[in-house]
């Protein structure tokens, strides 16, 4: 008999939940990535993010999600460019 805490039980429950809400398959690992990305976007301290994901070190979280940092920097640069352009146009 499996333990109630068995990973298989969690997986079955998760799949049943997805089916009940009519969502196509989403890997459980995708939820971890989404969680980490949302924390990063919200500016949560990397140490807190690392602990919430259960990483042994902060470096693992930083390495795993560094691509998101590049995306955020690009977004920030675009927002700044847009704001600077809008300010210049307003002066004309």
PDB file of N, CA, C and O in Angstrom:
ATOM      1  N   UNK A   1       0.839  -1.185   0.000  1.00  0.00           N
ATOM      2  CA  UNK A   1       0.000   0.000   0.000  1.00  0.00           C
ATOM      3  C   UNK A   1       0.882   1.246   0.000  1.00  0.00           C
ATOM      4  O   UNK A   1       1.865   1.332   0.736  1.00  0.00           O
ATOM      5  N   UNK A   2       0.509   2.205  -0.840  1.00  0.00           N
ATOM      6  CA  UNK A   2       1.301   3.429  -0.939  1.00  0.00           C
ATOM      7  C   UNK A   2       1.001   4.389   0.203  1.00  0.00           C
ATOM      8  O   UNK A   2      -0.111   4.448   0.729  1.00  0.00           O
ATOM      9  N   UNK A   3       2.010   5.116   0.553  1.00  0.00           N
ATOM     10  CA  UNK A   3       1.845   6.151   1.569  1.00  0.00           C
ATOM     11  C   UNK A   3       1.009   7.288   0.985  1.00  0.00           C
ATOM     12  O   UNK A   3       1.097   7.571  -0.210  1.00  0.00           O
ATOM     13  N   UNK A   4       0.192   7.946   1.824  1.00  0.00           N
ATOM     14  CA  UNK A   4      -0.583   9.091   1.336  1.00  0.00           C
ATOM     15  C   UNK A   4       0.313  10.215   0.804  1.00  0.00           C
ATOM     16  O   UNK A   4      -0.137  11.068   0.039  1.00  0.00           O
ATOM     17  N   UNK A   5       1.563  10.205   1.211  1.00  0.00           N
ATOM     18  CA  UNK A   5       2.504  11.241   0.773  1.00  0.00           C
ATOM     19  C   UNK A   5       3.313  10.805  -0.444  1.00  0.00           C
ATOM     20  O   UNK A   5       4.262  11.486  -0.832  1.00  0.00           O
ATOM     21  N   UNK A   6       2.957   9.709  -1.030  1.00  0.00           N
ATOM     22  CA  UNK A   6       3.678   9.178  -2.173  1.00  0.00           C
ATOM     23  C   UNK A   6       3.618  10.154  -3.343  1.00  0.00           C
ATOM     24  O   UNK A   6       2.575  10.758  -3.597  1.00  0.00           O
ATOM     25  N   UNK A   7       4.744  10.312  -4.064  1.00  0.00           N
ATOM     26  CA  UNK A   7       4.734  11.178  -5.247  1.00  0.00           C
ATOM     27  C   UNK A   7       3.692  10.741  -6.281  1.00  0.00           C
ATOM     28  O   UNK A   7       3.132  11.579  -6.988  1.00  0.00           O
ATOM     29  N   UNK A   8       3.434   9.447  -6.369  1.00  0.00           N
ATOM     30  CA  UNK A   8       2.437   8.963  -7.326  1.00  0.00           C
ATOM     31  C   UNK A   8       1.045   9.488  -6.955  1.00  0.00           C
ATOM     32  O   UNK A   8       0.261   9.851  -7.832  1.00  0.00           O
ATOM     33  N   UNK A   9       0.744   9.526  -5.647  1.00  0.00           N
ATOM     34  CA  UNK A   9      -0.554  10.057  -5.213  1.00  0.00           C
ATOM     35  C   UNK A   9      -0.671  11.542  -5.549  1.00  0.00           C
ATOM     36  O   UNK A   9      -1.724  12.001  -5.991  1.00  0.00           O
ATOM     37  N   UNK A  10       0.392  12.276  -5.343  1.00  0.00           N
ATOM     38  CA  UNK A  10       0.391  13.702  -5.666  1.00  0.00           C
ATOM     39  C   UNK A  10       0.165  13.884  -7.166  1.00  0.00           C
ATOM     40  O   UNK A  10      -0.633  14.724  -7.583  1.00  0.00           O
ATOM     41  N   UNK A  11       0.862  13.102  -7.960  1.00  0.00           N
ATOM     42  CA  UNK A  11       0.739  13.202  -9.406  1.00  0.00           C
ATOM     43  C   UNK A  11      -0.681  12.870  -9.864  1.00  0.00           C
ATOM     44  O   UNK A  11      -1.243  13.572 -10.705  1.00  0.00           O
ATOM     45  N   UNK A  12      -1.256  11.812  -9.318  1.00  0.00           N
ATOM     46  CA  UNK A  12      -2.634  11.439  -9.682  1.00  0.00           C
ATOM     47  C   UNK A  12      -3.621  12.531  -9.286  1.00  0.00           C
ATOM     48  O   UNK A  12      -4.510  12.880 -10.063  1.00  0.00           O
ATOM     49  N   UNK A  13      -3.466  13.065  -8.091  1.00  0.00           N
ATOM     50  CA  UNK A  13      -4.354  14.125  -7.619  1.00  0.00           C
ATOM     51  C   UNK A  13      -4.220  15.360  -8.500  1.00  0.00           C
ATOM     52  O   UNK A  13      -5.213  15.994  -8.857  1.00  0.00           O
ATOM     53  N   UNK A  14      -2.994  15.690  -8.840  1.00  0.00           N
ATOM     54  CA  UNK A  14      -2.737  16.845  -9.703  1.00  0.00           C
ATOM     55  C   UNK A  14      -3.394  16.651 -11.070  1.00  0.00           C
ATOM     56  O   UNK A  14      -4.036  17.568 -11.582  1.00  0.00           O
ATOM     57  N   UNK A  15      -3.239  15.474 -11.658  1.00  0.00           N
ATOM     58  CA  UNK A  15      -3.846  15.200 -12.969  1.00  0.00           C
ATOM     59  C   UNK A  15      -5.375  15.257 -12.896  1.00  0.00           C
ATOM     60  O   UNK A  15      -6.023  15.778 -13.804  1.00  0.00           O
ATOM     61  N   UNK A  16      -5.942  14.727 -11.825  1.00  0.00           N
ATOM     62  CA  UNK A  16      -7.394  14.800 -11.644  1.00  0.00           C
ATOM     63  C   UNK A  16      -7.859  16.250 -11.532  1.00  0.00           C
ATOM     64  O   UNK A  16      -8.883  16.633 -12.098  1.00  0.00           O
ATOM     65  N   UNK A  17      -7.095  17.042 -10.798  1.00  0.00           N
ATOM     66  CA  UNK A  17      -7.426  18.454 -10.637  1.00  0.00           C
ATOM     67  C   UNK A  17      -7.416  19.165 -11.994  1.00  0.00           C
ATOM     68  O   UNK A  17      -8.353  19.893 -12.320  1.00  0.00           O
ATOM     69  N   UNK A  18      -6.362  18.955 -12.779  1.00  0.00           N
ATOM     70  CA  UNK A  18      -6.290  19.588 -14.097  1.00  0.00           C
ATOM     71  C   UNK A  18      -7.478  19.191 -14.964  1.00  0.00           C
ATOM     72  O   UNK A  18      -8.070  20.024 -15.650  1.00  0.00           O
ATOM     73  N   UNK A  19      -7.813  17.913 -14.922  1.00  0.00           N
ATOM     74  CA  UNK A  19      -8.942  17.426 -15.722  1.00  0.00           C
ATOM     75  C   UNK A  19     -10.249  18.073 -15.256  1.00  0.00           C
ATOM     76  O   UNK A  19     -11.094  18.432 -16.076  1.00  0.00           O
ATOM     77  N   UNK A  20     -10.411  18.219 -13.943  1.00  0.00           N
ATOM     78  CA  UNK A  20     -11.652  18.763 -13.394  1.00  0.00           C
ATOM     79  C   UNK A  20     -11.868  20.232 -13.764  1.00  0.00           C
ATOM     80  O   UNK A  20     -13.007  20.689 -13.856  1.00  0.00           O
ATOM     81  N   UNK A  21     -10.781  20.965 -13.974  1.00  0.00           N
ATOM     82  CA  UNK A  21     -10.925  22.371 -14.340  1.00  0.00           C
ATOM     83  C   UNK A  21     -10.796  22.587 -15.846  1.00  0.00           C
ATOM     84  O   UNK A  21     -10.837  23.720 -16.327  1.00  0.00           O
ATOM     85  N   UNK A  22     -10.642  21.488 -16.581  1.00  0.00           N
ATOM     86  CA  UNK A  22     -10.610  21.566 -18.035  1.00  0.00           C
ATOM     87  C   UNK A  22      -9.346  22.150 -18.617  1.00  0.00           C
ATOM     88  O   UNK A  22      -9.378  22.777 -19.676  1.00  0.00           O
ATOM     89  N   UNK A  23      -8.233  21.953 -17.937  1.00  0.00           N
ATOM     90  CA  UNK A  23      -6.951  22.469 -18.411  1.00  0.00           C
ATOM     91  C   UNK A  23      -6.176  21.333 -19.057  1.00  0.00           C
ATOM     92  O   UNK A  23      -6.154  20.207 -18.560  1.00  0.00           O
ATOM     93  N   UNK A  24      -5.540  21.657 -20.181  1.00  0.00           N
ATOM     94  CA  UNK A  24      -4.721  20.633 -20.818  1.00  0.00           C
ATOM     95  C   UNK A  24      -3.520  20.318 -19.929  1.00  0.00           C
ATOM     96  O   UNK A  24      -3.282  20.984 -18.921  1.00  0.00           O
ATOM     97  N   UNK A  25      -2.799  19.327 -20.312  1.00  0.00           N
ATOM     98  CA  UNK A  25      -1.689  18.867 -19.467  1.00  0.00           C
ATOM     99  C   UNK A  25      -0.657  19.961 -19.216  1.00  0.00           C
ATOM    100  O   UNK A  25      -0.165  20.602 -20.145  1.00  0.00           O
ATOM    101  N   UNK A  26      -0.350  20.154 -17.969  1.00  0.00           N
ATOM    102  CA  UNK A  26       0.714  21.055 -17.542  1.00  0.00           C
ATOM    103  C   UNK A  26       1.595  20.232 -16.608  1.00  0.00           C
ATOM    104  O   UNK A  26       1.128  19.693 -15.604  1.00  0.00           O
ATOM    105  N   UNK A  27       2.872  20.145 -16.956  1.00  0.00           N
ATOM    106  CA  UNK A  27       3.775  19.378 -16.099  1.00  0.00           C
ATOM    107  C   UNK A  27       3.913  20.065 -14.745  1.00  0.00           C
ATOM    108  O   UNK A  27       3.877  21.291 -14.649  1.00  0.00           O
ATOM    109  N   UNK A  28       4.070  19.260 -13.709  1.00  0.00           N
ATOM    110  CA  UNK A  28       4.244  19.817 -12.369  1.00  0.00           C
ATOM    111  C   UNK A  28       5.486  20.709 -12.338  1.00  0.00           C
ATOM    112  O   UNK A  28       5.504  21.734 -11.656  1.00  0.00           O
ATOM    113  N   UNK A  29       6.523  20.313 -13.081  1.00  0.00           N
ATOM    114  CA  UNK A  29       7.757  21.104 -13.142  1.00  0.00           C
ATOM    115  C   UNK A  29       7.485  22.490 -13.737  1.00  0.00           C
ATOM    116  O   UNK A  29       8.141  23.465 -13.373  1.00  0.00           O
ATOM    117  N   UNK A  30       6.517  22.569 -14.652  1.00  0.00           N
ATOM    118  CA  UNK A  30       6.167  23.864 -15.237  1.00  0.00           C
ATOM    119  C   UNK A  30       5.637  24.820 -14.169  1.00  0.00           C
ATOM    120  O   UNK A  30       5.851  26.029 -14.254  1.00  0.00           O
ATOM    121  N   UNK A  31       4.949  24.281 -13.168  1.00  0.00           N
ATOM    122  CA  UNK A  31       4.463  25.118 -12.064  1.00  0.00           C
ATOM    123  C   UNK A  31       5.627  25.703 -11.270  1.00  0.00           C
ATOM    124  O   UNK A  31       5.578  26.856 -10.842  1.00  0.00           O
ATOM    125  N   UNK A  32       6.673  24.900 -11.077  1.00  0.00           N
ATOM    126  CA  UNK A  32       7.872  25.399 -10.382  1.00  0.00           C
ATOM    127  C   UNK A  32       8.504  26.552 -11.158  1.00  0.00           C
ATOM    128  O   UNK A  32       8.878  27.576 -10.586  1.00  0.00           O
ATOM    129  N   UNK A  33       8.615  26.361 -12.482  1.00  0.00           N
ATOM    130  CA  UNK A  33       9.210  27.405 -13.311  1.00  0.00           C
ATOM    131  C   UNK A  33       8.359  28.670 -13.291  1.00  0.00           C
ATOM    132  O   UNK A  33       8.885  29.779 -13.206  1.00  0.00           O
ATOM    133  N   UNK A  34       7.062  28.499 -13.368  1.00  0.00           N
ATOM    134  CA  UNK A  34       6.164  29.655 -13.320  1.00  0.00           C
ATOM    135  C   UNK A  34       6.294  30.370 -11.978  1.00  0.00           C
ATOM    136  O   UNK A  34       6.350  31.598 -11.925  1.00  0.00           O
ATOM    137  N   UNK A  35       6.341  29.603 -10.910  1.00  0.00           N
ATOM    138  CA  UNK A  35       6.489  30.163  -9.557  1.00  0.00           C
ATOM    139  C   UNK A  35       7.776  30.978  -9.464  1.00  0.00           C
ATOM    140  O   UNK A  35       7.764  32.113  -8.987  1.00  0.00           O
ATOM    141  N   UNK A  36       8.873  30.402  -9.918  1.00  0.00           N
ATOM    142  CA  UNK A  36      10.165  31.087  -9.849  1.00  0.00           C
ATOM    143  C   UNK A  36      10.165  32.349 -10.697  1.00  0.00           C
ATOM    144  O   UNK A  36      10.675  33.388 -10.278  1.00  0.00           O
ATOM    145  N   UNK A  37       9.594  32.252 -11.882  1.00  0.00           N
ATOM    146  CA  UNK A  37       9.553  33.399 -12.783  1.00  0.00           C
ATOM    147  C   UNK A  37       8.711  34.526 -12.204  1.00  0.00           C
ATOM    148  O   UNK A  37       9.109  35.689 -12.264  1.00  0.00           O
ATOM    149  N   UNK A  38       7.562  34.196 -11.649  1.00  0.00           N
ATOM    150  CA  UNK A  38       6.705  35.226 -11.057  1.00  0.00           C
ATOM    151  C   UNK A  38       7.375  35.904  -9.868  1.00  0.00           C
ATOM    152  O   UNK A  38       7.258  37.117  -9.693  1.00  0.00           O
ATOM    153  N   UNK A  39       8.076  35.123  -9.054  1.00  0.00           N
ATOM    154  CA  UNK A  39       8.806  35.728  -7.933  1.00  0.00           C
ATOM    155  C   UNK A  39       9.872  36.681  -8.445  1.00  0.00           C
ATOM    156  O   UNK A  39      10.039  37.782  -7.920  1.00  0.00           O
ATOM    157  N   UNK A  40      10.588  36.251  -9.468  1.00  0.00           N
ATOM    158  CA  UNK A  40      11.650  37.077 -10.039  1.00  0.00           C
ATOM    159  C   UNK A  40      11.087  38.370 -10.613  1.00  0.00           C
ATOM    160  O   UNK A  40      11.631  39.449 -10.376  1.00  0.00           O
ATOM    161  N   UNK A  41       9.999  38.262 -11.367  1.00  0.00           N
ATOM    162  CA  UNK A  41       9.376  39.441 -11.965  1.00  0.00           C
ATOM    163  C   UNK A  41       8.898  40.419 -10.901  1.00  0.00           C
ATOM    164  O   UNK A  41       8.952  41.633 -11.099  1.00  0.00           O
ATOM    165  N   UNK A  42       8.429  39.893  -9.767  1.00  0.00           N
ATOM    166  CA  UNK A  42       7.948  40.744  -8.685  1.00  0.00           C
ATOM    167  C   UNK A  42       9.080  41.338  -7.858  1.00  0.00           C
ATOM    168  O   UNK A  42       8.842  42.131  -6.948  1.00  0.00           O
ATOM    169  N   UNK A  43      10.312  40.950  -8.178  1.00  0.00           N
ATOM    170  CA  UNK A  43      11.460  41.519  -7.478  1.00  0.00           C
ATOM    171  C   UNK A  43      11.745  40.884  -6.131  1.00  0.00           C
ATOM    172  O   UNK A  43      12.393  41.497  -5.283  1.00  0.00           O
ATOM    173  N   UNK A  44      11.273  39.668  -5.923  1.00  0.00           N
ATOM    174  CA  UNK A  44      11.532  38.972  -4.668  1.00  0.00           C
ATOM    175  C   UNK A  44      13.029  38.674  -4.562  1.00  0.00           C
ATOM    176  O   UNK A  44      13.672  38.311  -5.548  1.00  0.00           O
ATOM    177  N   UNK A  45      13.562  38.830  -3.377  1.00  0.00           N
ATOM    178  CA  UNK A  45      14.965  38.563  -3.123  1.00  0.00           C
ATOM    179  C   UNK A  45      15.315  37.156  -3.588  1.00  0.00           C
ATOM    180  O   UNK A  45      14.595  36.212  -3.261  1.00  0.00           O
ATOM    181  N   UNK A  46      16.413  36.986  -4.350  1.00  0.00           N
ATOM    182  CA  UNK A  46      16.798  35.663  -4.850  1.00  0.00           C
ATOM    183  C   UNK A  46      16.986  34.623  -3.741  1.00  0.00           C
ATOM    184  O   UNK A  46      16.755  33.435  -3.965  1.00  0.00           O
ATOM    185  N   UNK A  47      17.399  35.053  -2.562  1.00  0.00           N
ATOM    186  CA  UNK A  47      17.559  34.126  -1.439  1.00  0.00           C
ATOM    187  C   UNK A  47      16.198  33.546  -1.050  1.00  0.00           C
ATOM    188  O   UNK A  47      16.080  32.345  -0.810  1.00  0.00           O
ATOM    189  N   UNK A  48      15.183  34.390  -0.988  1.00  0.00           N
ATOM    190  CA  UNK A  48      13.828  33.943  -0.645  1.00  0.00           C
ATOM    191  C   UNK A  48      13.313  33.002  -1.731  1.00  0.00           C
ATOM    192  O   UNK A  48      12.726  31.960  -1.439  1.00  0.00           O
ATOM    193  N   UNK A  49      13.542  33.384  -2.988  1.00  0.00           N
ATOM    194  CA  UNK A  49      13.119  32.539  -4.111  1.00  0.00           C
ATOM    195  C   UNK A  49      13.783  31.173  -4.026  1.00  0.00           C
ATOM    196  O   UNK A  49      13.121  30.146  -4.179  1.00  0.00           O
ATOM    197  N   UNK A  50      15.075  31.159  -3.786  1.00  0.00           N
ATOM    198  CA  UNK A  50      15.826  29.917  -3.699  1.00  0.00           C
ATOM    199  C   UNK A  50      15.293  29.011  -2.589  1.00  0.00           C
ATOM    200  O   UNK A  50      15.154  27.801  -2.772  1.00  0.00           O
ATOM    201  N   UNK A  51      15.002  29.610  -1.449  1.00  0.00           N
ATOM    202  CA  UNK A  51      14.473  28.836  -0.325  1.00  0.00           C
ATOM    203  C   UNK A  51      13.079  28.294  -0.628  1.00  0.00           C
ATOM    204  O   UNK A  51      12.762  27.160  -0.270  1.00  0.00           O
ATOM    205  N   UNK A  52      12.251  29.096  -1.282  1.00  0.00           N
ATOM    206  CA  UNK A  52      10.886  28.634  -1.568  1.00  0.00           C
ATOM    207  C   UNK A  52      10.878  27.479  -2.568  1.00  0.00           C
ATOM    208  O   UNK A  52       9.958  26.660  -2.565  1.00  0.00           O
ATOM    209  N   UNK A  53      11.900  27.412  -3.420  1.00  0.00           N
ATOM    210  CA  UNK A  53      11.999  26.321  -4.390  1.00  0.00           C
ATOM    211  C   UNK A  53      12.751  25.125  -3.822  1.00  0.00           C
ATOM    212  O   UNK A  53      12.800  24.063  -4.443  1.00  0.00           O
ATOM    213  N   UNK A  54      13.335  25.298  -2.644  1.00  0.00           N
ATOM    214  CA  UNK A  54      14.052  24.191  -2.014  1.00  0.00           C
ATOM    215  C   UNK A  54      15.432  23.950  -2.588  1.00  0.00           C
ATOM    216  O   UNK A  54      15.973  22.852  -2.465  1.00  0.00           O
ATOM    217  N   UNK A  55      16.013  24.976  -3.220  1.00  0.00           N
ATOM    218  CA  UNK A  55      17.354  24.825  -3.765  1.00  0.00           C
ATOM    219  C   UNK A  55      18.375  24.826  -2.632  1.00  0.00           C
ATOM    220  O   UNK A  55      18.205  25.495  -1.613  1.00  0.00           O
ATOM    221  N   UNK A  56      19.426  24.065  -2.842  1.00  0.00           N
ATOM    222  CA  UNK A  56      20.476  23.977  -1.829  1.00  0.00           C
ATOM    223  C   UNK A  56      21.271  25.278  -1.748  1.00  0.00           C
ATOM    224  O   UNK A  56      21.803  25.621  -0.693  1.00  0.00           O
ATOM    225  N   UNK A  57      21.349  25.998  -2.863  1.00  0.00           N
ATOM    226  CA  UNK A  57      22.089  27.250  -2.852  1.00  0.00           C
ATOM    227  C   UNK A  57      21.379  28.287  -3.721  1.00  0.00           C
ATOM    228  O   UNK A  57      20.582  27.949  -4.596  1.00  0.00           O
ATOM    229  N   UNK A  58      21.682  29.531  -3.462  1.00  0.00           N
ATOM    230  CA  UNK A  58      21.093  30.623  -4.235  1.00  0.00           C
ATOM    231  C   UNK A  58      21.605  30.585  -5.675  1.00  0.00           C
ATOM    232  O   UNK A  58      20.908  31.015  -6.594  1.00  0.00           O
ATOM    233  N   UNK A  59      22.817  30.075  -5.869  1.00  0.00           N
ATOM    234  CA  UNK A  59      23.407  30.014  -7.214  1.00  0.00           C
ATOM    235  C   UNK A  59      22.584  29.155  -8.160  1.00  0.00           C
ATOM    236  O   UNK A  59      22.475  29.464  -9.346  1.00  0.00           O
ATOM    237  N   UNK A  60      22.013  28.096  -7.649  1.00  0.00           N
ATOM    238  CA  UNK A  60      21.207  27.215  -8.499  1.00  0.00           C
ATOM    239  C   UNK A  60      20.003  27.966  -9.054  1.00  0.00           C
ATOM    240  O   UNK A  60      19.694  27.856 -10.240  1.00  0.00           O
ATOM    241  N   UNK A  61      19.336  28.713  -8.218  1.00  0.00           N
ATOM    242  CA  UNK A  61      18.180  29.494  -8.674  1.00  0.00           C
ATOM    243  C   UNK A  61      18.616  30.566  -9.666  1.00  0.00           C
ATOM    244  O   UNK A  61      17.958  30.779 -10.684  1.00  0.00           O
ATOM    245  N   UNK A  62      19.707  31.228  -9.372  1.00  0.00           N
ATOM    246  CA  UNK A  62      20.184  32.280 -10.270  1.00  0.00           C
ATOM    247  C   UNK A  62      20.589  31.705 -11.624  1.00  0.00           C
ATOM    248  O   UNK A  62      20.303  32.299 -12.663  1.00  0.00           O
ATOM    249  N   UNK A  63      21.252  30.554 -11.613  1.00  0.00           N
ATOM    250  CA  UNK A  63      21.666  29.918 -12.854  1.00  0.00           C
ATOM    251  C   UNK A  63      20.453  29.421 -13.638  1.00  0.00           C
ATOM    252  O   UNK A  63      20.373  29.604 -14.853  1.00  0.00           O
ATOM    253  N   UNK A  64      19.520  28.797 -12.940  1.00  0.00           N
ATOM    254  CA  UNK A  64      18.360  28.202 -13.600  1.00  0.00           C
ATOM    255  C   UNK A  64      17.446  29.235 -14.235  1.00  0.00           C
ATOM    256  O   UNK A  64      16.826  28.960 -15.262  1.00  0.00           O
ATOM    257  N   UNK A  65      17.352  30.405 -13.651  1.00  0.00           N
ATOM    258  CA  UNK A  65      16.402  31.405 -14.125  1.00  0.00           C
ATOM    259  C   UNK A  65      17.074  32.669 -14.639  1.00  0.00           C
ATOM    260  O   UNK A  65      16.433  33.714 -14.745  1.00  0.00           O
ATOM    261  N   UNK A  66      18.372  32.579 -14.961  1.00  0.00           N
ATOM    262  CA  UNK A  66      19.089  33.760 -15.443  1.00  0.00           C
ATOM    263  C   UNK A  66      18.525  34.260 -16.768  1.00  0.00           C
ATOM    264  O   UNK A  66      18.608  35.454 -17.058  1.00  0.00           O
ATOM    265  N   UNK A  67      17.950  33.367 -17.581  1.00  0.00           N
ATOM    266  CA  UNK A  67      17.361  33.811 -18.843  1.00  0.00           C
ATOM    267  C   UNK A  67      16.228  34.801 -18.585  1.00  0.00           C
ATOM    268  O   UNK A  67      15.999  35.703 -19.390  1.00  0.00           O
ATOM    269  N   UNK A  68      15.517  34.638 -17.466  1.00  0.00           N
ATOM    270  CA  UNK A  68      14.438  35.561 -17.128  1.00  0.00           C
ATOM    271  C   UNK A  68      14.990  36.937 -16.783  1.00  0.00           C
ATOM    272  O   UNK A  68      14.350  37.954 -17.050  1.00  0.00           O
ATOM    273  N   UNK A  69      16.175  36.966 -16.193  1.00  0.00           N
ATOM    274  CA  UNK A  69      16.794  38.245 -15.859  1.00  0.00           C
ATOM    275  C   UNK A  69      17.083  39.017 -17.138  1.00  0.00           C
ATOM    276  O   UNK A  69      16.873  40.229 -17.187  1.00  0.00           O
ATOM    277  N   UNK A  70      17.566  38.327 -18.184  1.00  0.00           N
ATOM    278  CA  UNK A  70      17.818  38.987 -19.467  1.00  0.00           C
ATOM    279  C   UNK A  70      16.520  39.543 -20.047  1.00  0.00           C
ATOM    280  O   UNK A  70      16.496  40.653 -20.578  1.00  0.00           O
ATOM    281  N   UNK A  71      15.446  38.770 -19.943  1.00  0.00           N
ATOM    282  CA  UNK A  71      14.150  39.223 -20.447  1.00  0.00           C
ATOM    283  C   UNK A  71      13.698  40.477 -19.696  1.00  0.00           C
ATOM    284  O   UNK A  71      13.206  41.427 -20.303  1.00  0.00           O
ATOM    285  N   UNK A  72      13.870  40.471 -18.374  1.00  0.00           N
ATOM    286  CA  UNK A  72      13.468  41.631 -17.570  1.00  0.00           C
ATOM    287  C   UNK A  72      14.297  42.864 -17.899  1.00  0.00           C
ATOM    288  O   UNK A  72      13.776  43.979 -17.920  1.00  0.00           O
ATOM    289  N   UNK A  73      15.591  42.666 -18.155  1.00  0.00           N
ATOM    290  CA  UNK A  73      16.446  43.797 -18.517  1.00  0.00           C
ATOM    291  C   UNK A  73      16.022  44.372 -19.859  1.00  0.00           C
ATOM    292  O   UNK A  73      15.998  45.590 -20.039  1.00  0.00           O
ATOM    293  N   UNK A  74      15.689  43.501 -20.793  1.00  0.00           N
ATOM    294  CA  UNK A  74      15.221  43.959 -22.102  1.00  0.00           C
ATOM    295  C   UNK A  74      13.915  44.728 -21.961  1.00  0.00           C
ATOM    296  O   UNK A  74      13.729  45.770 -22.591  1.00  0.00           O
ATOM    297  N   UNK A  75      13.020  44.215 -21.140  1.00  0.00           N
ATOM    298  CA  UNK A  75      11.741  44.889 -20.912  1.00  0.00           C
ATOM    299  C   UNK A  75      11.972  46.261 -20.282  1.00  0.00           C
ATOM    300  O   UNK A  75      11.342  47.242 -20.677  1.00  0.00           O
ATOM    301  N   UNK A  76      12.869  46.331 -19.308  1.00  0.00           N
ATOM    302  CA  UNK A  76      13.161  47.605 -18.640  1.00  0.00           C
ATOM    303  C   UNK A  76      13.746  48.603 -19.633  1.00  0.00           C
ATOM    304  O   UNK A  76      13.399  49.784 -19.602  1.00  0.00           O
ATOM    305  N   UNK A  77      14.628  48.141 -20.512  1.00  0.00           N
ATOM    306  CA  UNK A  77      15.225  49.032 -21.504  1.00  0.00           C
ATOM    307  C   UNK A  77      14.163  49.560 -22.461  1.00  0.00           C
ATOM    308  O   UNK A  77      14.183  50.736 -22.824  1.00  0.00           O
ATOM    309  N   UNK A  78      13.241  48.702 -22.871  1.00  0.00           N
ATOM    310  CA  UNK A  78      12.167  49.139 -23.766  1.00  0.00           C
ATOM    311  C   UNK A  78      11.257  50.159 -23.080  1.00  0.00           C
ATOM    312  O   UNK A  78      10.860  51.155 -23.685  1.00  0.00           O
ATOM    313  N   UNK A  79      10.933  49.900 -21.818  1.00  0.00           N
ATOM    314  CA  UNK A  79      10.083  50.848 -21.081  1.00  0.00           C
ATOM    315  C   UNK A  79      10.766  52.204 -20.931  1.00  0.00           C
ATOM    316  O   UNK A  79      10.133  53.251 -21.069  1.00  0.00           O
ATOM    317  N   UNK A  80      12.059  52.167 -20.646  1.00  0.00           N
ATOM    318  CA  UNK A  80      12.803  53.421 -20.507  1.00  0.00           C
ATOM    319  C   UNK A  80      12.834  54.166 -21.832  1.00  0.00           C
ATOM    320  O   UNK A  80      12.622  55.378 -21.872  1.00  0.00           O
ATOM    321  N   UNK A  81      13.097  53.445 -22.918  1.00  0.00           N
ATOM    322  CA  UNK A  81      13.139  54.065 -24.240  1.00  0.00           C
ATOM    323  C   UNK A  81      11.794  54.696 -24.585  1.00  0.00           C
ATOM    324  O   UNK A  81      11.739  55.818 -25.089  1.00  0.00           O
ATOM    325  N   UNK A  82      10.733  53.986 -24.317  1.00  0.00           N
ATOM    326  CA  UNK A  82       9.394  54.504 -24.592  1.00  0.00           C
ATOM    327  C   UNK A  82       9.130  55.763 -23.766  1.00  0.00           C
ATOM    328  O   UNK A  82       8.609  56.752 -24.282  1.00  0.00           O
ATOM    329  N   UNK A  83       9.490  55.723 -22.486  1.00  0.00           N
ATOM    330  CA  UNK A  83       9.260  56.876 -21.603  1.00  0.00           C
ATOM    331  C   UNK A  83      10.089  58.074 -22.054  1.00  0.00           C
ATOM    332  O   UNK A  83       9.599  59.203 -22.048  1.00  0.00           O
ATOM    333  N   UNK A  84      11.331  57.839 -22.443  1.00  0.00           N
ATOM    334  CA  UNK A  84      12.195  58.931 -22.907  1.00  0.00           C
ATOM    335  C   UNK A  84      11.637  59.521 -24.196  1.00  0.00           C
ATOM    336  O   UNK A  84      11.608  60.742 -24.355  1.00  0.00           O
ATOM    337  N   UNK A  85      11.196  58.674 -25.112  1.00  0.00           N
ATOM    338  CA  UNK A  85      10.625  59.133 -26.370  1.00  0.00           C
ATOM    339  C   UNK A  85       9.357  59.968 -26.115  1.00  0.00           C
ATOM    340  O   UNK A  85       9.168  61.038 -26.695  1.00  0.00           O
ATOM    341  N   UNK A  86       8.494  59.439 -25.225  1.00  0.00           N
ATOM    342  CA  UNK A  86       7.245  60.142 -24.906  1.00  0.00           C
ATOM    343  C   UNK A  86       7.550  61.501 -24.293  1.00  0.00           C
ATOM    344  O   UNK A  86       6.843  62.468 -24.576  1.00  0.00           O
ATOM    345  N   UNK A  87       8.570  61.600 -23.473  1.00  0.00           N
ATOM    346  CA  UNK A  87       8.951  62.878 -22.859  1.00  0.00           C
ATOM    347  C   UNK A  87       9.442  63.857 -23.907  1.00  0.00           C
ATOM    348  O   UNK A  87       9.109  65.041 -23.861  1.00  0.00           O
ATOM    349  N   UNK A  88      10.231  63.371 -24.850  1.00  0.00           N
ATOM    350  CA  UNK A  88      10.757  64.239 -25.923  1.00  0.00           C
ATOM    351  C   UNK A  88       9.622  64.739 -26.813  1.00  0.00           C
ATOM    352  O   UNK A  88       9.601  65.911 -27.189  1.00  0.00           O
ATOM    353  N   UNK A  89       8.698  63.877 -27.145  1.00  0.00           N
ATOM    354  CA  UNK A  89       7.573  64.256 -28.004  1.00  0.00           C
ATOM    355  C   UNK A  89       6.707  65.294 -27.290  1.00  0.00           C
ATOM    356  O   UNK A  89       6.186  66.216 -27.918  1.00  0.00           O
ATOM    357  N   UNK A  90       6.558  65.136 -25.974  1.00  0.00           N
ATOM    358  CA  UNK A  90       5.737  66.077 -25.213  1.00  0.00           C
ATOM    359  C   UNK A  90       6.363  67.473 -25.202  1.00  0.00           C
ATOM    360  O   UNK A  90       5.647  68.469 -25.099  1.00  0.00           O
ATOM    361  N   UNK A  91       7.683  67.553 -25.307  1.00  0.00           N
ATOM    362  CA  UNK A  91       8.376  68.847 -25.285  1.00  0.00           C
ATOM    363  C   UNK A  91       8.250  69.590 -26.610  1.00  0.00           C
ATOM    364  O   UNK A  91       8.409  70.809 -26.655  1.00  0.00           O
ATOM    365  N   UNK A  92       7.968  68.869 -27.679  1.00  0.00           N
ATOM    366  CA  UNK A  92       7.929  69.497 -29.013  1.00  0.00           C
ATOM    367  C   UNK A  92       6.679  70.237 -29.234  1.00  0.00           C
ATOM    368  O   UNK A  92       6.487  70.822 -30.300  1.00  0.00           O
TER     369      UNK A  92
END
